[in-house]
Amino acid sequence: MKISDDIHNYYEKLVMHHFATAKFDEKYDSDFIADLTCVVLNQLPTRYIRHEVDMAFYLPASERFEMESNVKKAISKALEFMQTQRVQSE
């Protein structure tokens, strides 16, 4: 059995949206962003979806706010961790 290609973790979209909004591609190189993405997503629960419309329609505003807040906290912690690791390796 093959899992469909359109099944994905909704948190991936939220993280990528935040990276784009914060213009991380202008601040960090692609290797740093790839590592940062892994560190961020490993802090967050998974929320698998098949269709974006399902999340837009069925997700209560309070849960959406909580998910956004969790992403921001995870990114902040991951940036701190990554920058600390970068300094220690120099």
C-alpha positions, -999 to 999 in steps of 0.1 A, spaced: 0 0 0 13 35 -9 3 65 12 -10 92 -11 14 120 -21 -13 146 -11 -12 135 26 10 159 46 16 173 80 -3 206 83 24 220 106 48 219 76 27 245 59 25 267 90 62 266 95 70 274 58 45 302 59 62 317 89 96 314 73 84 331 42 67 359 62 99 365 82 120 363 50 143 336 64 156 330 29 172 364 30 187 359 64 199 323 63 214 299 38 194 268 25 214 244 47 206 264 78 169 266 69 167 229 62 183 221 96 161 247 113 130 232 97 138 198 111 145 212 146 112 231 145 90 203 132 105 178 158 91 200 185 56 201 171 29 174 171 19 160 137 -14 169 122 -19 150 90 -44 162 64 -53 154 29 -70 185 17 -62 221 28 -99 229 26 -106 204 54 -84 224 78 -99 258 68 -134 246 72 -133 223 103 -105 239 124 -119 262 152 -103 296 154 -90 289 189 -72 257 177 -58 276 147 -45 303 171 -29 277 194 -12 260 164 2 293 152 14 301 187 31 267 190 49 273 157 62 306 168 75 292 201 91 262 183 108 285 158 121 308 185 135 279 205 150 263 173 167 295 163 182 299 197 194 263 196 208 266 161 226 298 168 241 283 200 253 253 180 268 275 153 288 296 179 300 264 198 313 249 166 334 279 156 
